[in-house]
């Protein structure tokens, strides 16, 4: 598709229109308030949602403007009408260190919402025509069925930018086709750092593309190596953290870098893989000519926080499932892979084992790969994760953690060619053991005994994973998550929304945690629960 690069001048901020998502189908009587626009006043754009600390009662509405504005705010009501209310937004900005372009963002934290309820909202500021949208809050704490989706490595959706393809626009619309409660975005968002002279414009294009879904449902991101930008502050995260308002992790210096939230009986934990991984694949600082290497920047704070969160979850009876998402991975058998990262293996995998984490979602390689459930390591110096079961359709995650690489969001390149297999059908895989840039030198090799399913059909290089949570109905009984991976041919001008095709489907199961009694003395029961869990394994 031909694209005119002149659309992306230094201070371009793209427009989203005046109606968002499903609201256009609502009767006119459900709309909230009106305000006349004043000529020359920039309108709200790049509108997107994020969960608050309590997803059943809190939502954050975020957006950008091309300049400073007066009284940015959100009006909220329900489709049936009645009294609404107005919530003021907190504004913040950053100046891109390479291009000296200032970006203005606004974030309205909505609280006191009703669980499992549809709301209508309007984003506005003085002199601007309101932009309208809808969202639904999460179900109340307890156990509930719901759906979420996930992929990473999306890009702007516009091939005028490096590393992006128009399939990134198709992928956002495919999420809408599956109608999830929310979407997990596993790092490498805009690839702005590959567009050094257009970093803010690449972000603007990405945010407007994402907003076609994210204005209707939360998109919850994790930072990838391409979020580390030259001119973006000490960690390179200035743009990322200015544009997103994420749940609080309780730290003073690293709020937004990692976080958790719970929906029903599923705990979601989003991590900063850049801080754990040993790989060096971030931006080059033009002032020094060196890459911006931030591994270990928190001095262990992220991992200490993670252990507290996991221990609390497994020590009580409110969490059945733990789902972790981050960008980098511990295992991959792609021929062009970054390599299973030794930093992830050394620092993260022991915690996943100790607290029986069920599912890890990553990106980084632009393909699809599923592991067998893994726990512990094989003999040898590479800490090769040990597969504990080879059933491909029904998997007991109390036995081990399943890892998924979901890097087929919409980038220009893909990595869906895998290393060869031996006579027993076991492929090789690479392991990155030291700080090296991507593909700099051959890496250590291992047998990928942990690999269960790959998608080598290069006709279908993109894809989205859909997760359906069934909480079960009996205390202590079985709960399941059905995972469906749909792959897709690339979008084209003639076929801008290709139909996703089911490629892989399997079911995870485990026993609910509420079969242990009344939940009293949960802290004291933690060790006993872990011993009992180890006995079942």
ZAMARGU-4260 file (C-alpha; in steps of 0.2 Angstrom, whole numbers, plus 5000, padded with zeros to 4 digits):
<rodrens>
0) 5000/5000/5000 | 5007/5017/4995 | 5009/5029/5009 | 5014/5047/5008 | 5028/5050/5021
5) 5023/5069/5021 | 5009/5065/5033 | 5022/5062/5046 | 5030/5079/5048 | 5040/5084/5064
10) 5024/5088/5074 | 5011/5077/5066 | 4999/5069/5078 | 4986/5058/5069 | 4968/5060/5071
15) 4956/5046/5077 | 4939/5054/5072 | 4924/5058/5083 | 4917/5041/5087 | 4925/5026/5094
20) 4922/5008/5092 | 4905/5001/5097 | 4898/5018/5102 | 4893/5022/5084 | 4880/5008/5085
25) 4872/5014/5101 | 4856/5024/5100 | 4858/5043/5100 | 4849/5045/5117 | 4864/5035/5125
30) 4876/5049/5121 | 4882/5060/5135 | 4885/5079/5133 | 4890/5090/5119 | 4902/5105/5118
35) 4905/5116/5103 | 4923/5115/5095 | 4933/5131/5095 | 4943/5133/5079 | 4962/5130/5081
40) 4960/5120/5097 | 4968/5103/5095 | 4956/5088/5098 | 4959/5073/5109 | 4967/5058/5100
45) 4977/5042/5103 | 4963/5037/5116 | 4967/5021/5125 | 4961/5012/5141 | 4971/5003/5155
50) 4965/4994/5170 | 4967/5003/5187 | 4973/4994/5202 | 4956/4985/5204 | 4950/4981/5187
55) 4932/4978/5193 | 4931/4996/5199 | 4944/5006/5191 | 4949/5011/5173 | 4961/5024/5167
60) 4957/5034/5151 | 4972/5041/5142 | 4975/5052/5127 | 4986/5064/5118 | 4985/5081/5111
65) 4996/5091/5099 | 4998/5105/5111 | 4994/5110/5129 | 4975/5111/5133 | 4964/5118/5146
70) 4954/5107/5158 | 4957/5090/5151 | 4944/5078/5158 | 4933/5063/5155 | 4914/5063/5157
75) 4907/5046/5161 | 4889/5038/5162 | 4880/5022/5157 | 4871/5019/5141 | 4854/5019/5150
80) 4857/5037/5155 | 4855/5044/5172 | 4867/5055/5182 | 4885/5056/5175 | 4901/5063/5182
85) 4916/5072/5177 | 4934/5067/5181 | 4949/5078/5179 | 4964/5071/5170 | 4982/5073/5175
90) 4993/5080/5161 | 5011/5076/5158 | 5023/5078/5143 | 5041/5074/5138 | 5053/5081/5125
95) 5060/5068/5113 | 5079/5070/5115 | 5083/5067/5097 | 5070/5077/5089 | 5066/5090/5102
100) 5047/5087/5099 | 5036/5088/5114 | 5022/5076/5117 | 5007/5080/5128 | 4997/5066/5136
105) 4982/5066/5149 | 4976/5052/5160 | 4960/5052/5170 | 4959/5038/5183 | 4941/5033/5185
110) 4936/5024/5202 | 4920/5019/5211 | 4914/5010/5195 | 4902/4995/5196 | 4909/4978/5192
115) 4905/4970/5175 | 4896/4986/5169 | 4896/4995/5152 | 4900/5013/5153 | 4900/5027/5140
120) 4913/5040/5141 | 4918/5057/5133 | 4936/5064/5132 | 4937/5083/5131 | 4945/5099/5135
125) 4940/5117/5134 | 4936/5122/5116 | 4937/5104/5109 | 4923/5093/5102 | 4921/5078/5113
130) 4927/5061/5108 | 4916/5046/5114 | 4919/5028/5118 | 4913/5014/5129 | 4921/5001/5140
135) 4916/4987/5152 | 4923/4984/5169 | 4930/4967/5174 | 4919/4955/5184 | 4919/4957/5203
140) 4932/4949/5213 | 4929/4930/5215 | 4928/4917/5201 | 4921/4922/5184 | 4923/4917/5165
145) 4931/4929/5154 | 4942/4930/5138 | 4958/4939/5135 | 4970/4940/5120 | 4988/4942/5117
150) 5002/4945/5105 | 5018/4956/5105 | 5029/4965/5091 | 5015/4975/5083 | 5023/4990/5075
155) 5013/5006/5069 | 5003/4997/5056 | 5010/5008/5042 | 5024/5003/5032 | 5031/5021/5030
160) 5040/5017/5046 | 5054/5005/5048 | 5050/4988/5055 | 5031/4990/5053 | 5019/4983/5040
165) 5001/4986/5037 | 4997/4969/5045 | 4999/4979/5062 | 4983/4988/5057 | 4974/4971/5053
170) 4980/4964/5070 | 4972/4977/5080 | 4955/4974/5071 | 4957/4955/5073 | 4958/4958/5092
175) 4941/4967/5090 | 4934/4952/5081 | 4937/4941/5096 | 4929/4954/5108 | 4940/4950/5123
180) 4939/4959/5140 | 4957/4965/5137 | 4973/4962/5127 | 4990/4959/5134 | 5004/4967/5123
185) 5020/4958/5125 | 5033/4972/5121 | 5040/4980/5105 | 5026/4992/5102 | 5030/5006/5090
190) 5048/5002/5085 | 5050/5020/5087 | 5069/5018/5091 | 5071/5011/5073 | 5064/5027/5066
195) 5076/5039/5075 | 5071/5055/5065 | 5053/5051/5068 | 5052/5043/5085 | 5037/5054/5091
200) 5028/5052/5074 | 5030/5033/5075 | 5023/5033/5092 | 5008/5044/5087 | 5004/5032/5072
205) 5006/5017/5084 | 4994/5024/5097 | 4981/5029/5085 | 4981/5012/5077 | 4981/5003/5094
210) 4966/5015/5099 | 4955/5007/5086 | 4954/4993/5099 | 4961/5001/5115 | 4948/5014/5116
215) 4935/5000/5119 | 4945/4988/5130 | 4961/4990/5140 | 4977/4985/5131 | 4990/4981/5145
220) 5008/4982/5138 | 5025/4976/5144 | 5041/4985/5138 | 5052/4977/5125 | 5069/4981/5119
225) 5062/4993/5106 | 5054/5004/5120 | 5072/5008/5125 | 5075/5024/5115 | 5090/5036/5113
230) 5085/5053/5120 | 5072/5045/5131 | 5079/5048/5148 | 5091/5036/5159 | 5082/5020/5154
235) 5075/5026/5137 | 5057/5024/5143 | 5052/5042/5143 | 5039/5040/5129 | 5032/5023/5135
240) 5029/5030/5153 | 5022/5046/5147 | 5009/5038/5136 | 5004/5024/5148 | 4996/5025/5165
245) 4998/5007/5173 | 4994/4999/5189 | 5005/5004/5204 | 5019/4993/5209 | 5023/5002/5225
250) 5040/5008/5220 | 5046/5026/5219 | 5057/5025/5204 | 5050/5011/5193 | 5032/5014/5193
255) 5024/5007/5177 | 5040/4997/5172 | 5031/4981/5180 | 5014/4979/5188 | 5001/4966/5192
260) 4982/4965/5192 | 4969/4952/5196 | 4953/4948/5186 | 4942/4934/5194 | 4954/4921/5200
265) 4968/4925/5188 | 4983/4935/5193 | 4992/4944/5179 | 5010/4949/5181 | 5018/4960/5168
270) 5037/4961/5169 | 5051/4972/5162 | 5062/4959/5153 | 5075/4972/5148 | 5079/4972/5167
275) 5081/4953/5168 | 5088/4948/5151 | 5107/4947/5148 | 5105/4952/5129 | 5110/4969/5123
280) 5098/4974/5109 | 5093/4991/5113 | 5095/5008/5105 | 5112/5016/5101 | 5115/5032/5110
285) 5122/5044/5097 | 5131/5054/5110 | 5142/5039/5115 | 5140/5027/5101 | 5136/5014/5114
290) 5119/5004/5116 | 5108/5009/5130 | 5110/4993/5141 | 5099/4993/5156 | 5100/4975/5162
295) 5100/4975/5181 | 5095/4993/5183 | 5083/4990/5198 | 5097/4981/5208 | 5085/4966/5211
300) 5069/4977/5216 | 5059/4969/5202 | 5062/4951/5207 | 5060/4955/5225 | 5043/4963/5221
305) 5039/4948/5210 | 5042/4935/5224 | 5031/4945/5236 | 5017/4945/5223 | 5018/4927/5219
310) 5020/4921/5237 | 5005/4931/5242 | 4995/4924/5228 | 4999/4906/5231 | 4997/4908/5250
315) 4979/4912/5249 | 4963/4905/5241 | 4958/4919/5229 | 4970/4915/5215 | 4969/4899/5204
320) 4980/4905/5189 | 4995/4915/5187 | 4999/4922/5170 | 5016/4931/5167 | 5019/4942/5152
325) 5036/4950/5147 | 5045/4953/5130 | 5060/4942/5131 | 5059/4923/5133 | 5069/4908/5141
330) 5067/4896/5126 | 5066/4898/5107 | 5070/4886/5092 | 5069/4899/5078 | 5083/4898/5066
335) 5085/4917/5068 | 5081/4918/5086 | 5088/4930/5099 | 5091/4914/5109 | 5084/4908/5125
340) 5091/4921/5137 | 5102/4915/5152 | 5097/4930/5162 | 5079/4925/5161 | 5084/4907/5165
345) 5094/4911/5180 | 5084/4925/5188 | 5066/4921/5183 | 5063/4903/5180 | 5067/4898/5198
350) 5053/4909/5204 | 5041/4902/5191 | 5044/4885/5198 | 5044/4889/5216 | 5026/4897/5215
355) 5019/4886/5201 | 5016/4899/5188 | 5005/4893/5175 | 5008/4902/5159 | 5021/4914/5152
360) 5018/4925/5137 | 5032/4933/5127 | 5036/4940/5110 | 5054/4945/5104 | 5055/4932/5090
365) 5042/4936/5077 | 5034/4918/5076 | 5023/4906/5087 | 5031/4893/5098 | 5023/4883/5112
370) 5033/4873/5125 | 5028/4858/5135 | 5025/4861/5153 | 5043/4864/5161 | 5050/4863/5178
375) 5067/4862/5184 | 5082/4860/5173 | 5091/4847/5163 | 5109/4842/5168 | 5122/4854/5160
380) 5128/4872/5161 | 5114/4880/5150 | 5100/4878/5163 | 5090/4870/5149 | 5072/4869/5156
385) 5065/4851/5159 | 5049/4846/5151 | 5038/4836/5163 | 5024/4830/5151 | 5021/4828/5133
390) 5002/4829/5131 | 4999/4842/5118 | 4980/4845/5121 | 4977/4844/5140 | 4990/4851/5151
395) 4991/4851/5170 | 5000/4867/5175 | 5002/4862/5193 | 5015/4850/5185 | 5025/4864/5175
400) 5024/4881/5167 | 5019/4883/5148 | 5028/4896/5139 | 5022/4904/5123 | 5031/4915/5110
405) 5018/4926/5102 | 5028/4938/5092 | 5017/4939/5076 | 5008/4955/5079 | 5012/4965/5063
410) 5031/4968/5061 | 5039/4969/5043 | 5049/4953/5046 | 5046/4936/5054 | 5056/4922/5061
415) 5045/4907/5058 | 5059/4896/5051 | 5066/4884/5064 | 5082/4875/5067 | 5084/4857/5060
420) 5078/4842/5070 | 5088/4826/5073 | 5083/4808/5070 | 5071/4808/5085 | 5063/4824/5079
425) 5071/4835/5092 | 5077/4852/5086 | 5092/4862/5091 | 5090/4879/5100 | 5102/4893/5104
430) 5105/4900/5121 | 5112/4918/5124 | 5124/4917/5138 | 5132/4934/5138 | 5129/4952/5133
435) 5129/4952/5115 | 5119/4962/5102 | 5107/4953/5091 | 5115/4939/5080 | 5132/4946/5084
440) 5140/4929/5087 | 5135/4910/5087 | 5127/4906/5103 | 5128/4890/5114 | 5117/4876/5107
445) 5105/4864/5116 | 5092/4851/5112 | 5075/4859/5112 | 5067/4844/5121 | 5055/4858/5129
450) 5048/4863/5112 | 5030/4856/5109 | 5022/4866/5094 | 5029/4878/5081 | 5021/4886/5066
455) 5033/4884/5052 | 5020/4889/5038 | 5028/4905/5031 | 5011/4908/5022 | 5004/4913/5039
460) 5018/4923/5048 | 5006/4933/5060 | 4994/4928/5073 | 4984/4931/5089 | 4981/4920/5104
465) 4964/4919/5112 | 4962/4913/5130 | 4945/4908/5138 | 4945/4906/5156 | 4932/4894/5164
470) 4933/4896/5183 | 4924/4879/5186 | 4909/4878/5198 | 4915/4868/5213 | 4926/4874/5227
475) 4943/4864/5225 | 4937/4857/5208 | 4944/4859/5191 | 4947/4876/5182 | 4953/4878/5164
480) 4960/4890/5152 | 4957/4885/5134 | 4970/4893/5122 | 4967/4895/5104 | 4981/4902/5092
485) 4975/4909/5076 | 4987/4913/5062 | 4985/4924/5048 | 4991/4928/5030 | 4999/4946/5029
490) 4987/4960/5026 | 4987/4968/5009 | 4979/4983/5001 | 4967/4971/4992 | 4964/4961/5008
495) 4966/4973/5023 | 4958/4962/5036 | 4963/4943/5032 | 4953/4930/5041 | 4962/4922/5056
500) 4964/4903/5054 | 4964/4892/5069 | 4981/4883/5070 | 4983/4877/5088 | 4971/4874/5102
505) 4974/4866/5119 | 4967/4867/5137 | 4976/4870/5153 | 4969/4864/5169 | 4972/4864/5188
510) 4963/4862/5204 | 4955/4878/5212 | 4964/4885/5227 | 4947/4887/5237 | 4947/4869/5242
515) 4959/4871/5256 | 4946/4877/5269 | 4940/4894/5275 | 4956/4904/5270 | 4960/4908/5288
520) 4979/4910/5293 | 4983/4910/5275 | 5001/4917/5278 | 5005/4902/5290 | 4998/4890/5277
525) 5009/4895/5263 | 5023/4882/5266 | 5010/4868/5269 | 5002/4872/5253 | 5018/4872/5244
530) 5023/4855/5251 | 5006/4848/5246 | 5008/4855/5229 | 5025/4847/5227 | 5017/4831/5233
535) 5004/4831/5219 | 5018/4835/5206
</rodrens>
